Amino acid sequence: MIVLSGNIPSIAYLRLLEVATDGFCDVTPSRVGDTFDLGCVCVELDHGQRLFPIPSRALNPAFALVEACWVVCGRNDLSTLQDILPHYGIFSDDEHTLNGAYGHRMKTFFGIDQINAVIDTLRRDPYSRRQVISLYAPSDLTKASKDIPCNTQMIVRIAEDRLEITVINRSNDLWLGVPYNWFVFSVIQELIARELNIKPGIQRHFSTGMHLYCKDADSARNLLKNTAESDLHLVEDSVSGFDYGSLLESAEEISVGSYGKIKDKNLQAFFSLYDEYRKKRRSGQRVIEKCESSDLLQLMLAQWISAFQPNRKAGP
């Protein structure tokens, strides 16, 4: 089993890509293509930006924010996600909803709001070790769905006066899934911690099947070739910390795409820049990257724009 701890997320991600592309991972088939199989992986995150900029990866910060708010609000409809990623509908069984939507499973699917139940219990009994949020249902074992939950449960506890989570994952796509996965669950962790008036602690992800699709291997190798750990540390030290409070305050508005109603001015400015980019891209114009380099979201947006200029299909 691979265990990583003590790293900032961007460095942990880089090291997992190194393992996946070092030539020693078995190649295993899957229903959507061959993968380099890392097997069991445990990653512990306890400091550093959960939403992190890596130029050669060019993560989509707008999708990360929208998906996180979509989960927090318990949604399972496709509309807002498809507004950013039109091809997201390929994971839907009915062209309108997602079967495995994590927020819906946390708050509605099982007939109980599991997040509120965990908060209520930990208020009464901070030492409880029974707080397990279920994301996978027995019916998923035989259900013919395009969207079966990859994350199966989240274990929540208070340790050393901080809110700690352990996310169990049956299958984890290292290239497309892991960066967004770490961020989304950090938002859930922040939400619960704030309700309990304590600080967030360790965020742990345990995957029994982390993998890199072979089709993404060249992109991963290119990232490793052009990215130094020292550069990632410099970026980490130079950008402002992510404001979870402002995101959670406007989660409902963001989850339905009402960006003009966002309460925080910086978040509203970010989505305004993102909309401006999308309009220019759709009209075939080349976009000049403009950002405040010390602002995490604007820096990531500039990386995204640089990687996906007009006439190039964007991924998540």
For each residue, the residues with C-beta under 8 A, 3 or more apart:
1: 39 40 41 42
2: 16 19 38 39 40 41 42 210
3: 41 42 43 44
4: 7 12 15 16 41 42 43 44
5: 43 44 46
6: 44 46
7: 4 11 12 15 45 48
8: 11 12 47 48 49 52 232 233 236
9: 12 13 45 48 49 50 52 179 182
10: 13 14 48 49 52 53 54 232 235 236
11: 7 8 14 15 48 229 232 233
12: 4 7 8 9 15 16 43 45
13: 9 10 16 17 52 54 178 179
14: 10 11 17 18 54 223 224 227 229 232
15: 4 7 11 12 18 19
16: 2 4 12 13 19 20 38 41 43 174 178 210
17: 13 14 20 21 174 212 220 223 224
18: 14 15 21 22 224
19: 2 15 16 22 24 25 38
20: 16 17 25 36 38 174 211 212 217 220
21: 17 18 36 212 217 220 221 224
22: 18 19 25
23:
24: 19
25: 19 20 22 36 37 38 212
26: 36 37
27: 34 35 36 37 214
28: 34 35 37 211
29: 33 34 35
30: 33 34 35 211 213
31:
32: 213
33: 29 30 213 214 215
34: 27 28 29 30 213 214
35: 27 28 29 30 211 212 213 214
36: 20 21 25 26 27 211 212 213 214 217
37: 25 26 27 28 209 210 211
38: 2 16 19 20 25 41 174 210 211 212
39: 1 2 208 209 210
40: 1 2 206 207 208 209 210
41: 1 2 3 4 16 38 172 205 206 207 210
42: 1 2 3 4 204 205 206 207
43: 3 4 5 12 16 182 204 205
44: 3 4 5 6 202 203 204
45: 7 9 12 48 50 182 186 202 203 204 205
46: 5 6 201 202 203
47: 8
48: 7 8 9 10 11 45 52 236
49: 8 9 10 52 236 239 241 242 296
50: 9 45 182 183 186 203 242
51: 59 61 64 183 242 296 297 300
52: 8 9 10 13 48 49 59 179 232 235 236
53: 10 59 235 239 296 299 300 303
54: 10 13 14 57 58 59 223 227 232 303
55: 58 226 227 303 306 307
56: 219 222 223 226 227
57: 54 179 223
58: 54 55 303 304 306 307 308
59: 51 52 53 54 64 179 180 300 303 304
60: 63 64 84 304 314 316
61: 51 64 65 270 274 296 297 300 301 304
62: 65 66 84 270 271 274 301 304
63: 60 66 67 81 84 85 180 316
64: 51 59 60 61 67 68 179 180 183 184
65: 61 62 68 69 247 254 267 297
66: 62 63 69 70 80 81 84 254 255 257
67: 63 64 70 71 81 180 184
68: 64 65 71 72 183 184 187 247 251
69: 65 66 72 73 187 247 250 251 252 254 255
70: 66 67 73 75 80 81 101 103 255
71: 67 68 74 75 101 102 103 106 184 187 188
72: 68 69 103 187 188 191 248 251 255
73: 69 70 103 251 252 255
74: 71 103 104 106 107 108 113
75: 70 71 80 101 103 104 255
76: 97 98 99 101 103 104 108
77: 80 96 97
78: 81 82 88 89 92 95 96 97 98
79: 82 83 256 257
80: 66 70 75 77 83 84 255 256 257
81: 63 66 67 70 78 84 85 88
82: 78 79 85 86 88 89
83: 79 80 86 257
84: 60 62 63 66 80 81
85: 63 81 82 88 316
86: 82 83 89
87: 90
88: 78 81 82 85 91 92
89: 78 82 86 92 95
90: 87 146
91: 88 98 146 147
92: 78 88 89 95 96 97 98 99 146 147
93: 97 99 145 146 147
94: 97
95: 78 89 92
96: 77 78 92
97: 76 77 78 92 93 94 101
98: 76 78 91 92 101 104 147
99: 76 92 93 143 145 146 147 148
100: 105 135 140 145 147 148 149 150
101: 70 71 75 76 97 98 104 105 147
102: 71 105 106 135 149 151 184
103: 70 71 72 73 74 75 76 106 107
104: 74 75 76 98 101 107 108 109
105: 100 101 102 108 109 110 134 135 137 149
106: 71 74 102 103 109 113 114 115 133 135 188
107: 74 103 104 113 114 115 116
108: 74 76 104 105 111 113
109: 104 105 106 137
110: 105 114 134 137
111: 108
112: 117
113: 74 106 107 108 116 117
114: 106 107 110 117 118 133 134
115: 106 107 118 119 133 188 191 192
116: 107 113 119 120
117: 112 113 114 120 121
118: 114 115 121 122 131 133 156 192
119: 115 116 122 123 192 195 196
120: 116 117 123 124
121: 117 118 124 125 128 130 131
122: 118 119 125 126 128 131 156 158 192 196
123: 119 120 126 196
124: 120 121
125: 121 122 128
126: 122 123 158
127: 158
128: 121 122 125 131 157
129: 157
130: 121
131: 118 121 122 128 155 156 157
132: 153 154 155 156
133: 106 114 115 118 153 154 155 156
134: 105 110 114 137 152 153
135: 100 102 105 106 149 151 152 153 154
136: 140 148 149 152 153 170
137: 105 109 110 134 140
138: 141
139: 142 143
140: 100 136 137 143 145 148 149
141: 138
142: 139
143: 99 139 140 148
144:
145: 93 99 100 140 148
146: 90 91 92 93 99
147: 91 92 93 98 99 100 101
148: 99 100 136 140 143 145
149: 100 102 105 135 136 140 152
150: 100 169 170 171 172 173 177
151: 102 135 154 167 168 169 170 181 185
152: 134 135 136 149 168 169 170
153: 132 133 134 135 136 167 168
154: 132 133 135 151 165 166 167 168 185 188
155: 131 132 133 165 166 167 168
156: 118 122 131 132 133 163 164 165 192
157: 128 129 131 164
158: 122 126 127 161 162 163 164 196 198
159: 162 164 201 202
160: 201
161: 158 198 199
162: 158 159 193 198 199 200 201 202
163: 156 158 189 192 193 196 198 199 200 201
164: 156 157 158 159 201 202 203 204
165: 154 155 156 185 188 189 192 202 203 204
166: 154 155 204 205 206
167: 151 153 154 155 181 185 203 204 205 206
168: 151 152 153 154 155 206
169: 150 151 152 172 181 205 206 207 208 209 210
170: 136 150 151 152 207 208 209
171: 150 207 208 209 211
172: 41 150 169 177 178 181 205 207 209 210 211
173: 150 176 177 178 211 212 213
174: 16 17 20 38 177 178 210 211 212 216 220
175: 178 212 213 216 219 220
176: 173 180 216 315 316
177: 150 172 173 174 180 181
178: 13 16 172 173 174 175 181 182 210
179: 9 13 52 57 59 64 182 183
180: 59 63 64 67 176 177 183 184 316
181: 151 167 169 172 177 178 184 185 205
182: 9 43 45 50 178 179 185 186 203 205
183: 50 51 64 68 179 180 186 187
184: 64 67 68 71 102 180 181 187 188
185: 151 154 165 167 181 182 188 189 203 205
186: 45 50 182 183 189 190 200 203 244
187: 68 69 71 72 183 184 190 191 244 247 248
188: 71 72 106 115 154 165 184 185 191 192
189: 163 165 185 186 192 193 200 203
190: 186 187 193 194 200 244 248
191: 72 115 187 188 194 195 248
192: 115 118 119 122 156 163 165 188 189 195 196
193: 162 163 189 190 196 198 199 200
194: 190 191 197 244 245 248
195: 119 191 192
196: 119 122 123 158 163 192 193
197: 194
198: 158 161 162 163 193
199: 161 162 163 193
200: 162 163 186 189 190 193 203
201: 46 159 160 162 163 164
202: 44 45 46 159 162 164 165
203: 44 45 46 50 164 165 167 182 185 186 189 200
204: 42 43 44 45 164 165 166 167
205: 41 42 43 45 166 167 169 172 181 182 185
206: 40 41 42 166 167 168 169
207: 40 41 42 169 170 171 172 210
208: 39 40 169 170 171
209: 37 39 40 169 170 171 172
210: 2 16 37 38 39 40 41 169 172 174 178 207
211: 20 28 30 35 36 37 38 171 172 173 174
212: 17 20 21 25 35 36 38 173 174 175 216 217 220
213: 30 32 33 34 35 36 173 175 216 217
214: 27 33 34 35 36 217
215: 33
216: 174 175 176 212 213 219 220
217: 20 21 36 212 213 214 220 221
218: 221 222
219: 56 175 216 222 223
220: 17 20 21 174 175 212 216 217 223 224
221: 21 217 218 224 225
222: 56 218 219 225 226
223: 14 17 54 56 57 219 220 226 227
224: 14 17 18 21 220 221 227
225: 221 222
226: 55 56 222 223
227: 14 54 55 56 223 224 231 232
228: 231 232
229: 11 14 232 233
230: 233 234
231: 227 228 234 235
232: 8 10 11 14 52 54 227 228 229 235 236
233: 8 11 229 230 236 237
234: 230 231 237 238
235: 10 52 53 231 232 238 239 299
236: 8 10 48 49 52 232 233 239
237: 233 234
238: 234 235 293 294
239: 49 53 235 236 293 294 295 296 299
240: 294 295 296
241: 49 296
242: 49 50 51 247 296 297
243: 246 247 264 266 267
244: 186 187 190 194 247 248
245: 194 248 249
246: 243 249 250 263 264 266 267
247: 65 68 69 187 242 243 244 250 251 254 264 267
248: 72 187 190 191 194 244 245 251
249: 245 246 263 264
250: 69 246 247 253 254 261 262 263 264 267
251: 68 69 72 73 247 248 254 255
252: 69 73 255 256
253: 250 256 258 259 261 262 263
254: 65 66 69 247 250 251 257 258 259 262 267 271
255: 66 69 70 72 73 75 80 251 252
256: 79 80 252 253
257: 66 79 80 83 254
258: 253 254 261 262
259: 253 254 262 268 271 272 275
260: 268
261: 250 253 258
262: 250 253 254 258 259 267 268 271
263: 246 249 250 253 267 268
264: 243 246 247 249 250 267 268
265: 268 269
266: 243 246 269 270 295 297
267: 65 243 246 247 250 254 262 263 264 270 271 297
268: 259 260 262 263 264 265 271 272
269: 265 266 272 273
270: 61 62 266 267 273 274 295 297 298 301
271: 62 254 259 262 267 268 274 275
272: 259 268 269 275 276
273: 269 270 276 277 290 291 298 301
274: 61 62 270 271 277 278 301
275: 259 271 272 278 279
276: 272 273 279 280
277: 273 274 280 281 287 301 305
278: 274 275 281 282
279: 275 276 282 283
280: 276 277 283 285 286 287 310
281: 277 278 284 285 287 308 309 310
282: 278 279
283: 279 280
284: 281 310 311
285: 280 281 310
286: 280 309 310
287: 277 280 281 305 309 310
288:
289: 302 305 306
290: 273 302
291: 273 295 298 299 301 302
292: 295 298 299
293: 238 239 298 299
294: 238 239 240 299
295: 239 240 266 270 291 292 298 299
296: 49 51 53 61 239 240 241 242 299 300
297: 51 61 65 242 266 267 270 300 301
298: 270 273 291 292 293 295 301 302
299: 53 235 239 291 292 293 294 295 296 302 303
300: 51 53 59 61 296 297 303 304
301: 61 62 270 273 274 277 291 297 298 304 305
302: 289 290 291 298 299 305 306
303: 53 54 55 58 59 299 300 306 307
304: 58 59 60 61 62 300 301 307 308 314
305: 277 287 289 301 302 308 309
306: 55 58 289 302 303 309
307: 55 58 303 304
308: 58 281 304 305 312 313 314
309: 281 286 287 305 306 312
310: 280 281 284 285 286 287
311: 284
312: 308 309
313: 308
314: 60 304 308
315: 176
316: 60 63 85 176 180
